[in-house]
Amino acid sequence: MKTLFSLIESPAHPNFSALYQQLAIQEERFTAARKLHKALQKQQPDFLVGEFIYGYGNNYAGANVCNLDVTLRALQRFSPDTKVIVFCNKEEMPYIDKLTALFPLHAVLPLPASEQAMQTALAS
């Protein structure tokens, strides 16, 4: 059975739990990145799903681009084969290239993401 970690940091994160069950993918949901990082040390998921939130007025302009940087670095260390699927608001889509320059992403789904788009990303 495949596994998927969902990092849920905002209400905009789509709930595809029923789809994951239908596709026989076991989902673990995290509302805190630190808890997800601890779980990565014990289990390597097939997929990681998170929402891209660009850092406009903070230190993201330096070493970090967004909310996912630290998580994706942890993923590289503990689970480099995990496929990363990122949700992104249409307004922040121009900034996603800054993240893809640093980390490989399996798929970027614009919000609101459809169930069909997610199913396609999981199947490819």
KAUR-V642616 format. One record per residue. N is the residue number from 1. RES is the residue in one letter. SS is DSSP state (hx for helix, st for strand, lp for the rest). PHI is phi as a letter, one per 40 degrees, with the letter a starting at -180 (999 if undefined). PSI is psi in whole degrees, 0 to 359 (NA if undefined). Layout:
N;RES;SS;PHI;PSI  N;RES;SS;PHI;PSI
This chain:
1;M;lp;999;134  2;K;st;c;156  3;T;st;b;152  4;L;st;a;131  5;F;st;b;127  6;S;st;b;123  7;L;st;c;109  8;I;lp;b;106  9;E;lp;b;358  10;S;lp;a;162  11;P;lp;c;345  12;A;lp;c;346  13;H;lp;c;119  14;P;lp;c;147  15;N;lp;c;103  16;F;lp;b;25  17;S;hx;d;318  18;A;hx;c;321  19;L;hx;c;315  20;Y;hx;d;316  21;Q;hx;c;317  22;Q;hx;d;324  23;L;lp;c;8  24;A;lp;f;43  25;I;st;b;124  26;Q;st;c;122  27;E;st;b;136  28;E;st;b;129  29;R;st;b;135  30;F;st;b;135  31;T;lp;b;358  32;A;lp;b;129  33;A;hx;c;325  34;R;hx;c;320  35;K;hx;c;322  36;L;hx;c;318  37;H;hx;c;319  38;K;hx;c;319  39;A;hx;c;325  40;L;hx;c;331  41;Q;lp;c;341  42;K;lp;b;331  43;Q;lp;a;138  44;Q;lp;b;106  45;P;lp;c;158  46;D;lp;c;328  47;F;st;b;148  48;L;st;b;130  49;V;st;b;128  50;G;st;a;167  51;E;st;b;132  52;F;st;c;121  53;I;lp;b;105  54;Y;st;c;141  55;G;lp;c;102  56;Y;lp;c;306  57;G;lp;b;38  58;N;lp;b;198  59;N;hx;c;7  60;Y;hx;c;338  61;A;hx;c;339  62;G;lp;c;254  63;A;lp;c;333  64;N;lp;b;144  65;V;lp;c;323  66;C;st;a;189  67;N;lp;c;342  68;L;lp;c;352  69;D;hx;d;308  70;V;hx;c;319  71;T;hx;c;317  72;L;hx;c;330  73;R;hx;c;317  74;A;hx;c;321  75;L;hx;c;318  76;Q;hx;d;323  77;R;hx;c;314  78;F;hx;c;338  79;S;lp;a;67  80;P;lp;c;343  81;D;lp;c;358  82;T;lp;c;135  83;K;st;c;132  84;V;st;b;126  85;I;st;b;126  86;V;st;b;132  87;F;st;c;144  88;C;st;a;131  89;N;lp;c;146  90;K;hx;d;326  91;E;hx;c;334  92;E;hx;c;358  93;M;hx;d;325  94;P;hx;c;341  95;Y;hx;c;353  96;I;hx;c;333  97;D;hx;c;330  98;K;hx;c;326  99;L;hx;c;317  100;T;hx;c;339  101;A;lp;c;336  102;L;lp;c;327  103;F;lp;b;144  104;P;lp;c;131  105;L;lp;b;135  106;H;lp;c;319  107;A;st;a;148  108;V;st;b;119  109;L;st;b;120  110;P;st;c;142  111;L;lp;c;142  112;P;lp;c;129  113;A;lp;c;139  114;S;lp;c;157  115;E;hx;c;323  116;Q;hx;c;319  117;A;hx;c;319  118;M;hx;c;318  119;Q;hx;c;320  120;T;hx;c;317  121;A;hx;c;321  122;L;hx;c;330  123;A;hx;c;337  124;S;lp;c;NA
